[in-house]
């Protein structure tokens, strides 16, 4: 991360982000925006983000959750209830960005999709992060980092030739997707300064995996 001049505001100060995502890849998007100064409000289910329950702990503190939840203020909402959905809509009225990583179509079914939120806040940047995107035969399939490493072929090209497929030790798809989505959101925010309008960002983990393999794919399909 680039260092700001002493006393200078961070690039995204003054912007508000609603992080309605969970586990790793989605929260990493908001974490990155928060690192650059955005005010991030994380929306968790009343039972808490699943990441609070897994991974390393120190004195009972879930460390993975703590890493990706830095720079965030947390509230709990059960979005299956009408009252909670109204609260989320109220938050969106004054927000610049909304991030969600539910199954494709799930937020729309709750009346919280992009078209619904656009009516409330036409300048909203709405980022949907899924495994395989908002369209296509696998749009409703969910996946974690290791599943995308497998389906994309990253596992197959890792390790010794002739050996078994091996997962990369770090969750590279989660972090890469989070970083690329944060860049896409930043670009959309810049475009908004020219158009005055928000937009819907469709960010797929599988697409980012393909990007990471671009040189290998180019070599394969051309030779």
C-alpha positions in Angstrom: 0.0 0.0 0.0 1.3 3.4 -0.9 2.1 5.7 2.0 0.2 9.0 2.1 2.0 12.2 2.9 1.9 13.0 6.7 -1.3 14.8 7.4 -2.7 14.1 4.0 -6.1 12.4 3.7 -6.2 8.8 2.4 -7.6 8.5 -1.1 -11.0 7.0 -0.2 -11.7 9.1 3.0 -15.2 10.4 3.0 -16.6 7.3 1.2 -18.9 4.9 2.9 -18.9 1.1 2.1 -21.6 -1.4 3.2 -19.9 -4.8 3.4 -22.7 -7.4 3.3 -20.3 -10.2 2.4 -18.8 -13.1 4.4 -15.8 -15.4 4.8 -12.8 -14.3 2.8 -13.0 -13.0 -0.8 -15.9 -10.5 -0.3 -14.6 -9.1 3.0 -11.2 -8.7 1.4 -12.7 -6.2 -1.0 -14.1 -4.0 1.8 -10.9 -4.5 3.8 -8.8 -3.1 0.9 -11.1 -0.1 0.5 -10.9 0.5 4.3 -7.1 0.4 4.1 -7.4 3.3 1.7 -9.6 5.3 4.1 -13.2 4.3 3.3 -15.6 4.1 6.2 -16.7 0.4 6.2 -19.8 -0.9 7.9 -19.9 -4.7 8.0 -23.3 -6.4 8.1 -23.2 -9.8 9.7 -25.9 -12.4 10.4 -26.9 -12.4 14.1 -25.0 -15.7 14.5 -21.8 -13.9 13.2 -19.7 -14.3 10.1 -18.7 -17.9 9.7 -15.0 -16.8 9.7 -15.4 -16.1 13.4 -15.7 -19.8 14.0 -12.8 -21.2 12.0 -9.0 -20.8 11.6 -6.3 -19.8 14.1 -7.1 -18.2 17.5 -5.2 -16.3 20.1 -6.8 -16.0 23.5 -10.2 -16.9 21.9 -9.9 -14.2 19.2 -10.5 -15.6 15.6 -7.5 -14.3 13.8 -8.6 -14.9 10.2 -11.8 -12.9 10.9 -9.8 -10.1 12.6 -7.4 -9.8 9.6 -10.2 -9.2 7.0 -12.4 -7.2 9.4 -9.9 -4.5 10.2 -11.0 -0.9 9.6 -14.7 -2.0 9.9 -17.6 -1.3 12.2 -19.9 -4.2 12.6 -23.7 -4.5 12.9 -25.9 -7.6 12.8 -29.0 -8.0 10.6 -31.0 -11.0 9.7 -31.8 -10.1 6.1 -34.6 -12.7 6.0 -36.7 -10.3 8.1 -38.5 -7.2 6.6 -37.2 -4.9 9.3 -33.6 -5.9 8.7 -34.0 -5.3 5.0 -35.4 -1.9 5.6 -32.4 -1.1 7.8 -30.0 -2.1 5.0 -31.9 0.0 2.5 -31.6 3.0 4.9 -27.8 2.4 5.1 -27.6 2.3 1.3 -29.3 5.7 0.9 -26.1 7.4 2.2 -23.6 4.8 1.0 -21.2 4.9 -2.0 -20.6 1.2 -2.3 -22.4 -2.0 -1.4 -20.6 -5.4 -1.5 -22.4 -8.7 -1.4 -21.2 -12.3 -2.1 -24.5 -14.2 -1.9 -25.5 -16.9 -4.4 -26.5 -15.2 -7.7 -30.1 -14.1 -7.5 -30.3 -14.4 -3.7 -30.2 -10.6 -3.1 -32.7 -10.0 -5.9 -35.1 -12.5 -4.3 -34.9 -10.5 -1.0 -35.7 -7.2 -2.9 -32.1 -6.1 -2.3 -30.7 -6.5 -5.9 -29.0 -3.8 -7.9 -32.2 -2.6 -9.5 -33.9 -2.3 -6.1 -30.9 -0.4 -4.6 -30.5 1.8 -7.7 -33.9 3.2 -7.1 -32.9 4.2 -3.6 -29.4 5.5 -4.5 -28.7 6.1 -8.3 -25.1 6.8 -7.5 -24.5 3.5 -5.7 -21.6 1.2 -6.8 -23.0 -2.3 -6.3 -20.5 -5.1 -6.3 -21.7 -8.7 -6.6 -19.0 -11.3 -6.0 -19.7 -14.9 -6.8 -17.9 -18.1 -7.8 -19.0 -18.1 -11.5 -20.7 -14.8 -12.2 -24.3 -13.6 -12.5 -25.0 -15.4 -15.8 -24.3 -18.8 -17.3 -25.0 -22.5 -16.4 -23.0 -22.3 -13.1 -24.3 -19.0 -11.9 -26.0 -20.6 -8.8 -23.0 -22.7 -7.9 -21.1 -21.6 -4.8 -17.4 -22.3 -4.2 -14.6 -21.5 -1.9 -11.0 -20.7 -2.9 -9.8 -24.3 -3.2 -12.8 -25.3 -5.5 -11.9 -22.5 -7.9 -8.2 -23.4 -7.8 -9.3 -26.9 -8.8 -11.9 -26.1 -11.5 -9.7 -23.4 -13.1 -6.7 -25.8 -13.4 -4.4 -23.9 -11.1 -4.1 -27.0 -8.9 -3.2 -29.2 -11.9 -0.3 -27.0 -12.9 1.1 -26.8 -9.3 3.6 -29.3 -8.0 5.9 -31.8 -9.7 5.1 -33.0 -13.3 3.3 -36.3 -13.2 2.3 -35.8 -9.6 -1.0 -35.1 -8.0 -2.7 -31.7 -8.2 -1.7 -29.5 -5.3 -3.5 -26.5 -3.8 -1.5 -23.3 -3.3 -1.0 -22.9 0.4 -2.4 -19.3 0.6 -6.0 -18.5 -0.5 -4.7 -16.9 -3.7 -8.1 -16.7 -5.4 -9.8 -15.0 -2.5 -7.1 -12.4 -2.2 -6.8 -11.9 -6.0 -10.5 -11.6 -6.4 -10.8 -9.1 -3.5 -8.0 -7.0 -4.9 -9.4 -7.0 -8.5 -12.8 -6.1 -7.2 -11.5 -3.3 -5.1 -9.7 -1.9 -8.2 -13.0 -2.3 -10.2 -14.9 -0.4 -7.5 -12.3 2.4 -7.5 -12.6 2.7 -11.2 -16.4 2.8 -11.0 -16.1 5.5 -8.4 -13.8 7.5 -10.7 -16.2 7.1 -13.6 -19.0 8.3 -11.3 -17.3 11.6 -11.0 -17.8 12.0 -14.8 -21.3 10.5 -15.2 -22.9 11.0 -11.8 -24.2 7.5 -12.1 -23.5 4.2 -10.2 -23.2 0.8 -11.7 -23.3 -3.0 -11.0 -20.0 -4.8 -10.9 -20.2 -8.6 -11.6 -17.0 -10.1 -10.1 -16.5 -13.8 -10.5 -13.7 -15.8 -8.8 -13.4 -18.1 -11.8 -12.8 -15.0 -14.1 -10.0 -13.9 -11.8 -8.5 -17.4 -11.8 -8.5 -17.3 -15.6 -6.7 -13.9 -15.5 -4.0 -15.4 -13.2 -3.5 -18.1 -15.8 -3.6 -15.8 -18.8 0.0 -16.6 -20.0 -0.6 -20.4 -19.6 -3.9 -20.2 -21.4 -2.5 -18.2 -24.3 0.3 -20.7 -24.7 -2.0 -23.7 -24.6 -4.6 -22.4 -27.1 -2.0 -21.2 -29.5 0.4 -24.1 -29.5 
